[in-house]
Amino acid sequence: RALARVRAAAESEEVLKVLGQKCCTVVTGSMGLGVDVDGSDLDLVLCCPVEVEPLTALQALLSALRGLGETQDLVLVDQASAPVLTFTLEGLSVDVTVNQMGSVRDTL
């Protein structure tokens, strides 16, 4: 259910204005590989067919997630080499990055 809620936020009008209509949310990390265990986090990558500014995209997603009112501990880490949005949803720790195609490639 957490993934469905993040996808819904990513597909909101506000976020699609930044990401474009053909952006998709890809599960990566241990859950993407199917080797997650109790306590694993959910790693997501927003993959867009056009180049987007990661920080701008994550700021739009942060705003949409705040609108859901179900997320906790929303933090946008913008000082990392690749910006990441971290939060907790339904007791699950979630990390979201943008267009980090190496992350997607490494999980396939």
MDAnalysis code that builds the backbone (N, CA, C; Angstrom):
import MDAnalysis as mda
import numpy as np

u = mda.Universe.empty(324, n_residues=108, atom_resindex=np.repeat(np.arange(108), 3), trajectory=True)
u.add_TopologyAttr("name", ["N", "CA", "C"] * 108)
u.add_TopologyAttr("resid", np.arange(1, 109))
u.add_TopologyAttr("resname", ["ARG", "ALA", "LEU", "ALA", "ARG", "VAL", "ARG", "ALA", "ALA", "ALA", "GLU", "SER", "GLU", "GLU", "VAL", "LEU", "LYS", "VAL", "LEU", "GLY", "GLN", "LYS", "CYS", "CYS", "THR", "VAL", "VAL", "THR", "GLY", "SER", "MET", "GLY", "LEU", "GLY", "VAL", "ASP", "VAL", "ASP", "GLY", "SER", "ASP", "LEU", "ASP", "LEU", "VAL", "LEU", "CYS", "CYS", "PRO", "VAL", "GLU", "VAL", "GLU", "PRO", "LEU", "THR", "ALA", "LEU", "GLN", "ALA", "LEU", "LEU", "SER", "ALA", "LEU", "ARG", "GLY", "LEU", "GLY", "GLU", "THR", "GLN", "ASP", "LEU", "VAL", "LEU", "VAL", "ASP", "GLN", "ALA", "SER", "ALA", "PRO", "VAL", "LEU", "THR", "PHE", "THR", "LEU", "GLU", "GLY", "LEU", "SER", "VAL", "ASP", "VAL", "THR", "VAL", "ASN", "GLN", "MET", "GLY", "SER", "VAL", "ARG", "ASP", "THR", "LEU"])
u.atoms.positions = np.array([
    [0.815, -1.203, 0.000],
    [0.000, 0.000, 0.000],
    [0.853, 1.259, 0.000],
    [2.004, 1.213, 0.656],
    [2.876, 2.390, 0.690],
    [3.316, 2.765, -0.726],
    [3.667, 1.774, -1.529],
    [4.086, 2.041, -2.901],
    [2.947, 2.681, -3.689],
    [1.740, 2.208, -3.521],
    [0.587, 2.774, -4.224],
    [0.377, 4.232, -3.844],
    [0.584, 4.562, -2.582],
    [0.404, 5.943, -2.135],
    [1.485, 6.855, -2.714],
    [2.719, 6.370, -2.763],
    [3.798, 7.177, -3.341],
    [3.558, 7.360, -4.836],
    [3.143, 6.297, -5.507],
    [2.851, 6.413, -6.938],
    [1.722, 7.412, -7.182],
    [0.701, 7.389, -6.339],
    [-0.407, 8.339, -6.485],
    [0.096, 9.777, -6.337],
    [0.974, 9.996, -5.368],
    [1.541, 11.341, -5.183],
    [2.387, 11.729, -6.386],
    [3.176, 10.779, -6.910],
    [4.042, 11.048, -8.058],
    [3.227, 11.331, -9.317],
    [1.990, 10.836, -9.355],
    [1.136, 11.046, -10.521],
    [0.171, 12.213, -10.331],
    [0.346, 12.960, -9.249],
    [-0.514, 14.123, -9.031],
    [-0.181, 15.197, -10.063],
    [-1.131, 16.055, -10.326],
    [-0.964, 17.102, -11.338],
    [0.258, 17.969, -11.042],
    [0.442, 18.292, -9.771],
    [1.565, 19.138, -9.351],
    [2.909, 18.512, -9.712],
    [3.042, 17.223, -9.487],
    [4.306, 16.543, -9.747],
    [4.485, 16.285, -11.243],
    [3.410, 15.904, -11.925],
    [3.511, 15.630, -13.360],
    [3.918, 16.859, -14.162],
    [3.615, 18.052, -13.645],
    [4.052, 19.283, -14.315],
    [5.581, 19.351, -14.359],
    [6.217, 18.799, -13.341],
    [7.674, 18.816, -13.258],
    [8.269, 17.603, -13.973],
    [7.679, 16.418, -13.758],
    [8.255, 15.171, -14.257],
    [7.856, 14.825, -15.681],
    [6.720, 15.299, -16.123],
    [6.206, 14.899, -17.425],
    [5.256, 13.719, -17.276],
    [4.443, 13.501, -18.265],
    [3.378, 12.506, -18.198],
    [3.870, 11.062, -18.212],
    [5.051, 10.806, -18.723],
    [5.496, 9.424, -18.895],
    [6.500, 8.973, -17.836],
    [6.542, 9.657, -16.746],
    [7.432, 9.275, -15.657],
    [6.856, 8.045, -14.949],
    [7.731, 7.165, -14.511],
    [7.255, 5.987, -13.778],
    [8.064, 5.819, -12.496],
    [7.476, 5.100, -11.551],
    [8.120, 4.841, -10.266],
    [8.610, 3.400, -10.273],
    [9.902, 3.204, -10.061],
    [10.510, 1.879, -10.103],
    [11.017, 1.504, -8.716],
    [10.686, 0.285, -8.291],
    [11.173, -0.229, -7.013],
    [12.575, -0.795, -7.238],
    [13.524, -0.346, -6.413],
    [14.900, -0.820, -6.517],
    [15.322, -1.393, -5.164],
    [16.589, -1.637, -4.994],
    [17.092, -2.128, -3.721],
    [16.616, -3.550, -3.426],
    [16.619, -3.905, -2.159],
    [16.290, -5.275, -1.771],
    [14.864, -5.660, -2.143],
    [13.928, -4.723, -2.034],
    [12.544, -5.041, -2.413],
    [12.422, -5.236, -3.916],
    [13.144, -4.442, -4.678],
    [13.130, -4.593, -6.128],
    [13.709, -5.928, -6.569],
    [14.668, -6.408, -5.806],
    [15.275, -7.701, -6.098],
    [14.498, -8.866, -5.494],
    [13.548, -8.554, -4.613],
    [12.776, -9.610, -3.962],
    [13.525, -10.302, -2.839],
    [14.524, -9.629, -2.273],
    [15.304, -10.229, -1.187],
    [15.165, -9.431, 0.108],
    [14.067, -8.676, 0.221],
    [13.855, -7.865, 1.412],
    [13.518, -8.750, 2.604],
    [13.831, -8.249, 3.773],
    [13.546, -8.919, 5.041],
    [12.814, -7.932, 5.937],
    [12.314, -8.412, 7.054],
    [11.675, -7.510, 8.002],
    [12.634, -6.367, 8.319],
    [12.126, -5.162, 8.250],
    [12.948, -3.991, 8.537],
    [13.589, -3.371, 7.310],
    [13.459, -4.007, 6.142],
    [14.012, -3.418, 4.919],
    [13.265, -2.133, 4.595],
    [13.975, -1.212, 3.943],
    [13.306, 0.009, 3.502],
    [12.841, -0.166, 2.063],
    [12.071, 0.796, 1.594],
    [11.568, 0.798, 0.225],
    [12.354, 1.849, -0.545],
    [13.126, 1.414, -1.534],
    [13.916, 2.324, -2.368],
    [13.192, 2.496, -3.696],
    [12.928, 3.751, -4.049],
    [12.213, 4.065, -5.279],
    [13.012, 5.033, -6.134],
    [12.887, 4.883, -7.448],
    [13.500, 5.813, -8.391],
    [12.397, 6.330, -9.309],
    [12.311, 7.642, -9.435],
    [11.397, 8.253, -10.397],
    [12.143, 8.332, -11.724],
    [11.713, 7.549, -12.699],
    [12.367, 7.499, -14.008],
    [11.528, 8.262, -15.018],
    [12.151, 9.216, -15.652],
    [11.441, 10.083, -16.592],
    [12.119, 10.004, -17.952],
    [11.329, 10.062, -19.037],
    [11.921, 9.985, -20.373],
    [12.645, 11.262, -20.784],
    [12.457, 12.315, -20.024],
    [13.147, 13.578, -20.300],
    [13.994, 13.935, -19.087],
    [15.015, 14.714, -19.313],
    [15.883, 15.146, -18.219],
    [15.128, 16.108, -17.314],
    [15.142, 15.822, -16.036],
    [14.515, 16.710, -15.061],
    [15.541, 17.074, -13.998],
    [15.332, 18.189, -13.355],
    [16.191, 18.606, -12.247],
    [15.759, 17.807, -11.028],
    [16.610, 16.907, -10.520],
    [16.215, 16.044, -9.405],
    [15.692, 16.792, -8.185],
    [16.340, 17.869, -7.812],
    [15.916, 18.602, -6.623],
    [14.519, 19.191, -6.809],
    [14.254, 19.756, -7.973],
    [12.937, 20.324, -8.264],
    [11.871, 19.238, -8.251],
    [12.180, 18.088, -8.842],
    [11.228, 16.977, -8.875],
    [10.923, 16.469, -7.468],
    [11.958, 16.322, -6.645],
    [11.748, 15.826, -5.277],
    [11.010, 16.848, -4.423],
    [11.230, 18.135, -4.668],
    [10.480, 19.163, -3.941],
    [8.993, 19.082, -4.284],
    [8.677, 18.835, -5.546],
    [7.277, 18.693, -5.957],
    [6.660, 17.452, -5.313],
    [7.405, 16.356, -5.285],
    [6.900, 15.134, -4.657],
    [6.718, 15.336, -3.159],
    [7.650, 16.020, -2.524],
    [7.545, 16.314, -1.095],
    [6.248, 17.067, -0.803],
    [5.947, 18.061, -1.614],
    [4.728, 18.830, -1.438],
    [3.486, 17.954, -1.600],
    [3.494, 17.086, -2.607],
    [2.355, 16.188, -2.832],
    [2.197, 15.202, -1.678],
    [3.308, 14.700, -1.164],
    [3.241, 13.753, -0.041],
    [2.738, 14.437, 1.225],
    [3.142, 15.678, 1.435],
    [2.619, 16.430, 2.588],
    [1.104, 16.544, 2.494],
    [0.602, 16.701, 1.271],
    [-0.826, 16.801, 1.048],
    [-1.579, 15.544, 1.419],
    [-0.901, 14.399, 1.349],
    [-1.535, 13.142, 1.748],
    [-1.796, 13.113, 3.251],
    [-0.910, 13.761, 4.000],
    [-1.058, 13.796, 5.442],
    [-0.773, 12.479, 6.134],
    [-0.209, 11.507, 5.432],
    [0.047, 10.192, 6.013],
    [1.528, 9.915, 6.225],
    [2.370, 10.789, 5.702],
    [3.805, 10.563, 5.809],
    [4.356, 11.199, 7.073],
    [5.441, 10.641, 7.538],
    [6.125, 11.182, 8.712],
    [7.594, 11.372, 8.377],
    [8.221, 12.252, 9.102],
    [9.668, 12.459, 9.002],
    [10.136, 12.766, 7.577],
    [9.375, 13.582, 6.852],
    [9.773, 13.961, 5.494],
    [11.042, 14.802, 5.534],
    [12.089, 14.337, 4.871],
    [13.356, 15.066, 4.815],
    [13.885, 15.012, 3.393],
    [14.190, 16.166, 2.836],
    [14.820, 16.239, 1.524],
    [16.306, 16.495, 1.735],
    [17.112, 15.502, 1.411],
    [18.564, 15.600, 1.567],
    [19.119, 16.131, 0.253],
    [19.385, 17.430, 0.239],
    [19.826, 18.054, -1.008],
    [21.335, 18.260, -1.074],
    [22.050, 17.924, -0.032],
    [23.505, 18.094, -0.021],
    [24.236, 16.836, -0.468],
    [23.503, 15.763, -0.746],
    [24.119, 14.523, -1.222],
    [24.464, 14.666, -2.700],
    [25.346, 13.787, -3.201],
    [25.690, 13.850, -4.632],
    [24.463, 13.597, -5.494],
    [23.556, 12.780, -5.004],
    [22.255, 12.573, -5.654],
    [21.193, 12.895, -4.610],
    [20.412, 13.948, -4.813],
    [19.385, 14.302, -3.826],
    [18.446, 13.127, -3.562],
    [18.002, 13.003, -2.322],
    [17.106, 11.910, -1.939],
    [16.032, 12.455, -1.003],
    [14.826, 11.986, -1.191],
    [13.709, 12.308, -0.311],
    [13.470, 11.094, 0.562],
    [13.539, 11.274, 1.870],
    [13.314, 10.166, 2.789],
    [12.108, 10.476, 3.659],
    [11.360, 9.434, 4.011],
    [10.197, 9.589, 4.869],
    [9.730, 8.225, 5.350],
    [8.777, 8.252, 6.254],
    [8.161, 7.027, 6.746],
    [6.692, 7.050, 6.365],
    [6.210, 5.932, 5.845],
    [4.818, 5.801, 5.441],
    [4.334, 4.427, 5.874],
    [3.291, 4.407, 6.677],
    [2.729, 3.156, 7.190],
    [3.791, 2.315, 7.895],
    [4.687, 2.979, 8.614],
    [5.732, 2.282, 9.356],
    [6.903, 1.822, 8.511],
    [6.887, 2.132, 7.228],
    [7.939, 1.709, 6.305],
    [8.817, 2.901, 5.940],
    [10.119, 2.739, 6.054],
    [11.067, 3.776, 5.664],
    [11.185, 3.766, 4.138],
    [11.060, 4.957, 3.520],
    [11.074, 5.071, 2.065],
    [12.132, 6.086, 1.649],
    [12.911, 5.744, 0.613],
    [13.892, 6.642, 0.009],
    [13.543, 6.790, -1.466],
    [13.503, 8.036, -1.955],
    [13.170, 8.286, -3.355],
    [14.267, 9.130, -3.985],
    [14.746, 8.693, -5.156],
    [15.693, 9.468, -5.954],
    [15.089, 9.668, -7.347],
    [15.767, 10.453, -8.167],
    [15.260, 10.762, -9.500],
    [16.301, 10.429, -10.557],
    [15.846, 9.691, -11.574],
    [16.654, 9.409, -12.771],
    [18.054, 8.879, -12.491],
    [18.194, 8.115, -11.459],
    [19.466, 7.478, -11.185],
    [19.455, 6.136, -11.921],
    [19.642, 6.182, -13.209],
    [19.456, 5.004, -14.045],
    [20.394, 3.866, -13.669],
    [21.534, 4.150, -13.062],
    [22.409, 3.097, -12.584],
    [21.726, 2.245, -11.539],
    [20.890, 2.877, -10.686],
    [20.171, 2.132, -9.663],
    [19.188, 1.155, -10.290],
    [18.504, 1.590, -11.326],
    [17.552, 0.732, -12.009],
    [18.294, -0.393, -12.723],
    [19.342, -0.054, -13.442],
    [20.120, -1.054, -14.183],
    [20.683, -2.117, -13.248],
    [21.162, -1.713, -12.079],
    [21.782, -2.655, -11.156],
    [20.795, -3.629, -10.547],
    [19.494, -3.310, -10.565],
    [18.521, -4.202, -9.958],
    [17.887, -5.138, -10.971],
    [18.137, -4.930, -12.254],
    [17.530, -5.779, -13.292],
    [18.403, -6.957, -13.639],
])
